[in-house]
């Protein structure tokens, strides 16, 4: 009877220890995000914004070039006051071009951040849900690159489960990251 009790206690302890084994996982959040179909809308919006900016810059550039050609043709005939005025106009156009370029770049960055935020949050929520449902105590993000070493055999790549949670086909290839 004592041997049976000890055997049951040993079996119970072994089962408890096996169940208490911590689970670790890893995922590449960038791969997940760039596989999400929502990214196509983000990229389309950013491309439209980029095209609009380039069109506006081109309008200023054409105006500058036209005025420069006109100035160069007639510079010898201008009085000092008109010449200075025309030079000031050219410098003003050049400055507008540069300012629009800088402001446009900042707008692009802000719009990218604004459009990507819901996509990132959706991916993060899916990673959190899969991690919690899978009983993982820690999941490392390979995109962050903060791991010095890990044994893949002891960890689980949860990316396929996260993609399934997000409805991303298994064979979906990540899009090229937006610049």
Buried (B, 14 or more C-beta within 10 A) or exposed (E): EEEEEEEEEEEEEEEEEEEEEEBBBBBBBBBBBBBBEBBEEBBEBBEEBBEEBEEBBEEBEEBBEEBBEEBEEEEEEBEEEEBEEBEEBBEEBBEBBEEBBEEBEEBBEEBBEEBBEEBBEBBBEBBEBBBEEEEBEEBBBBBEEEEEEEEEEEBBBBBEBBBEBBEBEEEBEBBEEBE
